[in-house]
Amino acid sequence: MAEPLYTRRMTPRGLKDFLPKDAARKRAVESALATTFARWGYAEVITPTVEFFECLALGDGPELVEKMYRLFDREGHQLALRPEVTTPIGRIVATRLKDEPLPLRLYYIANVFRYEEPQAGRQREFWQAGVELVGATGPAADAEVIALAVTALAAAGLKDFRLDIGQVGYFNGLMEGAALSQEERRAIRRALLRRDYVALDEALAQSGLPEGKRRLLRELPRLRGREETIARAIELADNPVSREAAENLGAIYAALAAHGVADRVYIDFGMIKDLDYYTGMVLEGYAPDLGFPVCTGGRYDNLIGRFGHECPATGFVVGVERLMLALEGQGALPGPDGAPRWLVGGDQAGRARALAAARMLRGRGWTVEMDVLERPLDGMLEYARARGIAYVAYYAGPDAVQVFAAPEYRTLAAAEAAQLLGGDPR
């Protein structure tokens, strides 16, 4: 039975093509991010698109494991498409980079895959650009990745945005010792993750927790702001783990002032991440009118140890398509490189000179398209108008050349043409 026509002409649901203009814009955004990462001393690493399923499952929580694309190779190994890149980098650090001097500063730009409902800014295949600072503990390391996130978003052209930072230890301390079932813990965590305060009230009402503990957990989403929020969190903490987490966030925030980015950063103790491997500071970046974060990350001191090499780490990841949506909304999305600046061609007798001119112009840094259809002059001008090409050079016979300039494609005088061509147009 023949396959339906759409399977021959369409992409699977949740996957998309990047046509030339969008591909150029995406590359410009990625280049801005990569350049910024490199200037901060981060080196690029590239991991396989396909990994052993067991490796990826070791780092990712059960919800993300359920979203993996899985397959078997011909030897019977269960494989999976990577759903994120931090876990593969943890594998690399624990196996191939474990003897390198610390800290390691690594960055990546990669496509990842999750079998979930497609949404704005995230298909089932989407692109991420991120950094990992490996082998460093303490507020200075966390402050560096937060400051780098702010700097990278600004370098990509984003003007209006903020970063929220939290500390998972604060919530974990509140939950320590609570006589709750796993399902009750998940219900409270899920409500905080989704910022569903009605569901939070219901989960707390059914939990059997003391009223003081329930009051404190209800207060958690309201612990948002600047320095005063940290002081309030320390005052409310009813255990040493939560108090230490709040003090840690205070030290990180103080370091951000020295980086010159504190005005972009807000405190949010109600931030509960959906990945299990975070152990300390967590962050999310937001732009106005975008209902999801453009970047996310935090500290994950236990992940690399799952591969047999204990090593602390912190980092963040930018969703490239989400960042492009935010840039577009702010009128800051980079334009494509556009049409070639020159179209060069000629008749049979002038073709060798036309090829030499194209080579010379490219050597001077111009973008040049050579007419390979051997069109007459009128055909070349018509094509140039349709493409928006700035200049057309037509070489005829052994010594004649005409140069035309958009938008009217008027014929340039010999001196003007010679100046553009870098010398005698003949």
Rosetta blueprint (number, residue, H / E / L):
1 M L
2 A L
3 E L
4 P L
5 L L
6 Y H
7 T H
8 R H
9 R H
10 M L
11 T L
12 P L
13 R L
14 G L
15 L L
16 K L
17 D L
18 F L
19 L L
20 P H
21 K H
22 D H
23 A H
24 A H
25 R H
26 K H
27 R H
28 A H
29 V H
30 E H
31 S H
32 A H
33 L H
34 A H
35 T H
36 T H
37 F H
38 A H
39 R H
40 W L
41 G L
42 Y L
43 A E
44 E E
45 V L
46 I L
47 T L
48 P L
49 T L
50 V E
51 E E
52 F E
53 F H
54 E H
55 C H
56 L H
57 A H
58 L H
59 G H
60 D L
61 G L
62 P H
63 E H
64 L H
65 V H
66 E H
67 K L
68 M L
69 Y L
70 R E
71 L E
72 F E
73 D L
74 R L
75 E L
76 G L
77 H L
78 Q E
79 L E
80 A E
81 L E
82 R L
83 P L
84 E L
85 V L
86 T H
87 T H
88 P H
89 I H
90 G H
91 R H
92 I H
93 V H
94 A H
95 T H
96 R L
97 L L
98 K L
99 D L
100 E L
101 P L
102 L L
103 P L
104 L E
105 R E
106 L E
107 Y E
108 Y E
109 I E
110 A E
111 N E
112 V E
113 F E
114 R L
115 Y L
116 E L
117 E L
118 P L
119 Q E
120 A L
121 G L
122 R E
123 Q L
124 R L
125 E E
126 F E
127 W E
128 Q E
129 A E
130 G E
131 V E
132 E E
133 L E
134 V E
135 G L
136 A L
137 T L
138 G L
139 P H
140 A H
141 A H
142 D H
143 A H
144 E H
145 V H
146 I H
147 A H
148 L H
149 A H
150 V H
151 T H
152 A H
153 L H
154 A H
155 A H
156 A L
157 G L
158 L L
159 K L
160 D L
161 F L
162 R E
163 L E
164 D E
165 I E
166 G E
167 Q E
168 V H
169 G H
170 Y H
171 F H
172 N H
173 G H
174 L H
175 M H
176 E L
177 G L
178 A L
179 A L
180 L L
181 S L
182 Q H
183 E H
184 E H
185 R H
186 R H
187 A H
188 I H
189 R H
190 R H
191 A H
192 L H
193 L H
194 R L
195 R L
196 D L
197 Y H
198 V H
199 A H
200 L H
201 D H
202 E H
203 A H
204 L H
205 A H
206 Q L
207 S L
208 G L
209 L L
210 P L
211 E H
212 G H
213 K H
214 R H
215 R H
216 L H
217 L H
218 R H
219 E H
220 L H
221 P H
222 R H
223 L L
224 R E
225 G E
226 R L
227 E H
228 E H
229 T H
230 I H
231 A H
232 R H
233 A H
234 I H
235 E H
236 L H
237 A L
238 D L
239 N L
240 P H
241 V H
242 S H
243 R H
244 E H
245 A H
246 A H
247 E H
248 N H
249 L H
250 G H
251 A H
252 I H
253 Y H
254 A H
255 A H
256 L H
257 A H
258 A H
259 H H
260 G L
261 V L
262 A H
263 D H
264 R H
265 V E
266 Y E
267 I E
268 D E
269 F L
270 G L
271 M L
272 I L
273 K L
274 D L
275 L L
276 D L
277 Y L
278 Y L
279 T L
280 G L
281 M E
282 V E
283 L E
284 E E
285 G E
286 Y E
287 A L
288 P L
289 D L
290 L L
291 G L
292 F L
293 P L
294 V L
295 C E
296 T E
297 G E
298 G E
299 R E
300 Y L
301 D L
302 N L
303 L L
304 I H
305 G H
306 R H
307 F H
308 G L
309 H L
310 E L
311 C L
312 P L
313 A E
314 T E
315 G E
316 F E
317 V E
318 V E
319 G E
320 V H
321 E H
322 R H
323 L H
324 M H
325 L H
326 A H
327 L H
328 E H
329 G H
330 Q L
331 G L
332 A L
333 L L
334 P L
335 G L
336 P L
337 D L
338 G L
339 A L
340 P L
341 R L
342 W E
343 L E
344 V E
345 G E
346 G E
347 D L
348 Q L
349 A L
350 G L
351 R H
352 A H
353 R H
354 A H
355 L H
356 A H
357 A H
358 A H
359 R H
360 M H
361 L H
362 R H
363 G H
364 R L
365 G L
366 W L
367 T L
368 V E
369 E E
370 M E
371 D L
372 V L
373 L L
374 E L
375 R L
376 P L
377 L H
378 D H
379 G H
380 M H
381 L H
382 E H
383 Y H
384 A H
385 R H
386 A H
387 R H
388 G L
389 I L
390 A L
391 Y E
392 V E
393 A E
394 Y E
395 Y E
396 A E
397 G L
398 P L
399 D L
400 A E
401 V E
402 Q E
403 V E
404 F E
405 A E
406 A L
407 P L
408 E L
409 Y L
410 R E
411 T E
412 L L
413 A L
414 A H
415 A H
416 E H
417 A H
418 A H
419 Q H
420 L H
421 L H
422 G L
423 G L
424 D L
425 P L
426 R L
